[in-house]
Amino acid sequence: MLKTPPSQLFELAASRQQRIDVSNTATWFFPGSKSRILFVHGFRGDHHGLQAIIGGLPEHNCVAPDLPGFGSTGPMATHDLASYGRWLHEFATETGPYDAIIGHSFGTLVVASAVSQGLNQLPVVLINPITTRASSQKSLANRLATAYYRAGQNRIIGNWLLSSGLVTRAMSIGLVKSKKLGVRRFVHDQHAKYFSSFASAESVIQGFHAASTGSVMDYVQFLNSRTLLLAGEQDLVAPISAQYELEAALPEAELVVLAKVGHLTHYECAEEVANSISKFLEDK
C-alpha cells in the first residue's frame, strides 16, 4: 500500500489551518467534525512539528499551540516542567473541552506535568515519551548536547551557536533513520525552518534542563486514563526498553512500536502515527 509522503500530509493540514491566538499563546486550529484533540509539540520546535500527523487526521478537530518561549509564543518567567504544566492546564481549560491530548517527546513531559496538576483525565497519546533522563546517561551524544547548551550560555557566541544551521543539520542527520531521500529532505527542511524559532537563549537553555532532567515515569501515579504509547524501535533519545517499563507501570496503556524509525516518528511515519491515533480514539 502506498503511503502518503509526510510533506504532502503537512500541506494537507496547512490547507485547513486557522491562527487564532489565545491569551498570550500563538495557536493554530484545524477544524474537523470528529474528536477534538490538543497537540503539544517537542523541544525547540513549534506546532509545525506535529502538522504532518494532523494532516493524517483530516476529519478531526485539532488544536496546536506553540509552547511558551518557542515559535510565535513569548517566553514565561521560568521554563521548567512545573511552569509548562501549569501553562498547559490553563490553556486546555480555556480552549477545551477536548476528547484527547497528544504530546511528542518533550511534549509528553509537559502533558504529564499538566495531568499531575489537575488537568482533566482525558485519553492521552504519548509519542516517543521521555522515560529516560538524558542527564543520567553517559553516552557521547548526551555529553555533547550538555556541552553544547552549556556553551550556549556564553554572552558572545551563545545565540549564534544555539541558532547554528550546521549544528541543526548535524542533529537532524543523527536522528533521521529513513533511507528515502524525499523523507530525509523533508526532515532536514523542517529542522532548518523551525528548530531555531525560540524567544531567547535563556528559554532554550532552561527548556533543555527541563527536558534532560525530567521523565514521564515521575508522573505515572497521575496517568490513570486510557493511554496510547507510540515508540520508535530505533529511538536513542527514548530507548525502547524503557517504553515497555512505562507500559507496565500505567493502568490502561497500549504500546505500539513503530519499526525502522527512531525519535522522529512525527516526521518519518506520520501517517502510521495518525492511523494509530485514529484507531485509539475509535476504540474508546
ZIKACOR-V431823 format. One record per residue. RES is the residue in one letter. PHI is phi in degrees with one decimal (none if undefined). PSI is psi in whole degrees, -180 to 180 (NA if undefined). OMEGA is omega as a letter, one per 20 degrees, with the letter a starting at -180 (* if undefined). Layout:
res-><RES & RES>
phi-><PHI & PHI>
psi-><PSI & PSI>
omega-><OMEGA & OMEGA>
//
This chain:
res-><M & L & K & T & P & P & S & Q & L & F & E & L & A & A & S & R & Q & Q & R & I & D & V & S & N & T & A & T & W & F & F & P & G & S & K & S & R & I & L & F & V & H & G & F & R & G & D & H & H & G & L & Q & A & I & I & G & G & L & P & E & H & N & C & V & A & P & D & L & P & G & F & G & S & T & G & P & M & A & T & H & D & L & A & S & Y & G & R & W & L & H & E & F & A & T & E & T & G & P & Y & D & A & I & I & G & H & S & F & G & T & L & V & V & A & S & A & V & S & Q & G & L & N & Q & L & P & V & V & L & I & N & P & I & T & T & R & A & S & S & Q & K & S & L & A & N & R & L & A & T & A & Y & Y & R & A & G & Q & N & R & I & I & G & N & W & L & L & S & S & G & L & V & T & R & A & M & S & I & G & L & V & K & S & K & K & L & G & V & R & R & F & V & H & D & Q & H & A & K & Y & F & S & S & F & A & S & A & E & S & V & I & Q & G & F & H & A & A & S & T & G & S & V & M & D & Y & V & Q & F & L & N & S & R & T & L & L & L & A & G & E & Q & D & L & V & A & P & I & S & A & Q & Y & E & L & E & A & A & L & P & E & A & E & L & V & V & L & A & K & V & G & H & L & T & H & Y & E & C & A & E & E & V & A & N & S & I & S & K & F & L & E & D & K>
phi-><none & -70.3 & -100.9 & -75.1 & -59.7 & -59.2 & -64.4 & -71.4 & -62.1 & -58.6 & -70.9 & -61.4 & -66.6 & -60.2 & -69.5 & -121.2 & -81.4 & -136.6 & -95.3 & -136.8 & -69.6 & -116.7 & 53.2 & -105.5 & -109.4 & -68.4 & -136.2 & -115.9 & -110.3 & -124.0 & -60.4 & -165.5 & -98.8 & -97.9 & -50.9 & -93.8 & -125.8 & -102.2 & -108.2 & -125.8 & -79.2 & -91.9 & -66.5 & 69.5 & -96.5 & -146.3 & -59.9 & -59.1 & -59.6 & -106.1 & -68.8 & -67.2 & -64.8 & -60.7 & -63.0 & -85.2 & -124.3 & -64.5 & -95.7 & -95.0 & -92.1 & -109.4 & -127.7 & -136.1 & -86.5 & -85.6 & -61.7 & -54.2 & 90.6 & -135.7 & 60.1 & -101.7 & -98.2 & -68.0 & -78.3 & -97.7 & -66.0 & -138.4 & -109.0 & -114.7 & -65.3 & -62.6 & -68.9 & -64.8 & -63.8 & -64.7 & -59.5 & -65.0 & -57.3 & -67.4 & -64.6 & -64.7 & -66.1 & -73.8 & -104.1 & -74.8 & -80.9 & -122.6 & -95.5 & -164.4 & -130.6 & -125.9 & -128.8 & -119.0 & 54.0 & -56.3 & -61.3 & -68.3 & -68.9 & -65.0 & -61.4 & -62.2 & -63.7 & -64.5 & -62.2 & -66.2 & -98.3 & 106.8 & -59.1 & -50.0 & -73.9 & -95.5 & -56.0 & -121.9 & -118.6 & -112.8 & -99.1 & 48.9 & -62.5 & -80.7 & -116.8 & -127.7 & -68.0 & -62.4 & -64.7 & -98.1 & -91.7 & -106.3 & -67.4 & -60.3 & -60.3 & -69.7 & -66.2 & -65.6 & -62.1 & -62.3 & -64.8 & -62.0 & -74.2 & -66.7 & -65.9 & -65.0 & -79.4 & -63.6 & -68.2 & -87.9 & -110.3 & -55.5 & -62.8 & -62.9 & -65.2 & -67.1 & -100.3 & -59.5 & -67.1 & -67.6 & -66.4 & -60.8 & -66.8 & -62.5 & -61.5 & -63.6 & -64.0 & -67.8 & -94.4 & -71.5 & -114.3 & -63.2 & -93.5 & -78.9 & -61.6 & -63.5 & -67.9 & -61.1 & -62.7 & -63.8 & -60.4 & -63.9 & -65.7 & -62.5 & -64.8 & -62.9 & -80.0 & -122.8 & -72.8 & -112.4 & -92.5 & -118.8 & -73.1 & -163.1 & -60.3 & -62.8 & -65.5 & -68.3 & -66.5 & -64.4 & -64.9 & -63.4 & -61.4 & -63.6 & -68.0 & -86.6 & -108.0 & -100.5 & -151.1 & -60.6 & -59.1 & -68.4 & -117.6 & -59.8 & -69.0 & -98.7 & -89.9 & -104.2 & -90.8 & -57.1 & -134.7 & -107.0 & -106.4 & -116.4 & -123.2 & -87.8 & -56.8 & -108.5 & -72.3 & -90.7 & -77.8 & -125.3 & -55.4 & -62.8 & -58.7 & -73.1 & -68.5 & -66.0 & -65.8 & -65.3 & -57.1 & -68.2 & -83.5 & -99.6 & -71.3 & -133.6 & -107.9 & -126.4 & -104.5 & -115.2 & -97.3 & -96.0 & -75.9 & 59.8 & -144.5 & -112.8 & -87.5 & -104.9 & -59.0 & -68.1 & -104.6 & -74.8 & -137.0 & -58.3 & -67.0 & -64.3 & -61.9 & -60.7 & -64.1 & -65.7 & -65.1 & -60.3 & -63.5 & -60.7 & -72.0 & -72.9 & -83.4 & -61.5>
psi-><130 & 138 & 146 & 126 & 144 & -32 & -36 & -40 & -39 & -46 & -33 & -42 & -42 & -31 & -16 & 12 & 151 & 130 & 121 & 103 & 143 & 117 & -119 & 19 & 122 & 125 & 138 & 131 & 137 & 92 & 148 & 170 & -12 & -153 & 143 & 123 & 136 & 127 & 136 & 114 & 176 & -175 & 135 & -3 & -161 & -165 & -24 & -28 & -29 & 8 & -32 & -37 & -43 & -37 & -26 & 1 & 59 & -22 & -3 & 151 & 102 & 144 & 128 & 101 & 159 & 132 & 147 & 132 & -2 & 157 & -129 & 9 & 133 & 168 & 165 & 176 & -39 & 137 & 69 & 174 & -36 & -42 & -42 & -40 & -41 & -43 & -47 & -40 & -47 & -41 & -46 & -37 & -39 & -34 & -7 & -171 & 163 & 157 & -19 & 159 & 136 & 132 & 147 & 131 & -117 & -32 & -27 & -33 & -40 & -44 & -47 & -40 & -42 & -42 & -40 & -20 & 12 & 6 & 137 & 143 & 86 & 159 & 137 & 138 & 121 & 113 & 123 & 55 & 142 & 106 & -4 & 123 & 121 & -33 & -20 & -4 & 143 & 16 & 158 & -41 & -43 & -36 & -40 & -42 & -43 & -44 & -38 & -48 & -27 & -43 & -28 & -14 & -12 & 129 & -24 & -50 & -2 & -55 & -40 & -45 & -44 & -24 & 5 & 125 & -31 & -42 & -42 & -43 & -39 & -43 & -44 & -43 & -38 & -28 & -32 & 140 & -23 & 143 & -7 & 125 & -38 & -41 & -45 & -41 & -41 & -45 & -48 & -37 & -42 & -45 & -41 & -37 & -37 & -9 & -21 & 24 & 71 & 159 & -39 & 163 & -37 & -43 & -36 & -45 & -43 & -39 & -38 & -42 & -43 & -43 & -37 & -16 & -4 & 162 & 140 & -27 & -24 & -16 & 10 & -29 & -16 & -17 & 82 & -4 & 173 & 133 & 131 & 125 & 126 & 116 & 146 & 129 & -34 & 26 & 119 & -22 & -43 & 83 & 144 & -33 & -40 & -22 & -37 & -36 & -40 & -44 & -44 & -27 & -16 & 142 & -31 & 56 & 145 & 127 & 127 & 120 & 124 & 120 & 150 & 31 & 156 & -118 & -7 & 42 & -31 & -18 & -53 & -30 & 50 & -39 & -41 & -40 & -47 & -41 & -39 & -40 & -45 & -45 & -42 & -42 & -34 & -25 & 2 & NA>
omega-><r & r & r & a & a & r & r & r & r & a & r & r & a & a & a & a & r & r & r & a & a & a & a & a & r & a & r & r & r & a & r & a & a & a & r & a & r & a & r & a & a & a & r & r & r & a & a & a & a & a & r & r & r & r & r & r & a & a & a & a & a & r & a & r & r & r & r & r & a & a & a & r & a & a & r & r & a & a & r & a & r & a & r & r & r & r & a & r & a & a & a & r & a & a & a & j & r & r & r & r & a & r & r & r & r & r & r & r & r & r & a & r & r & r & r & r & r & r & a & a & r & r & a & r & r & a & a & a & r & a & a & r & r & a & a & a & a & a & r & a & r & r & r & r & r & r & r & a & r & r & r & r & a & a & a & a & a & a & r & a & a & a & a & r & r & r & r & a & r & r & a & r & a & a & a & a & a & r & a & a & a & r & r & r & r & a & a & r & r & r & a & a & a & a & a & r & a & a & a & r & a & a & r & a & r & r & r & r & r & a & a & a & a & r & r & r & r & a & a & a & a & a & a & a & r & a & r & r & r & a & r & a & a & a & r & r & r & a & a & a & a & r & r & r & r & r & a & a & a & a & a & a & r & r & r & r & a & a & r & r & a & a & a & r & a & r & a & r & a & a & r & r & a & r & r & r & a & r & r & a & a & a & a & *>
//
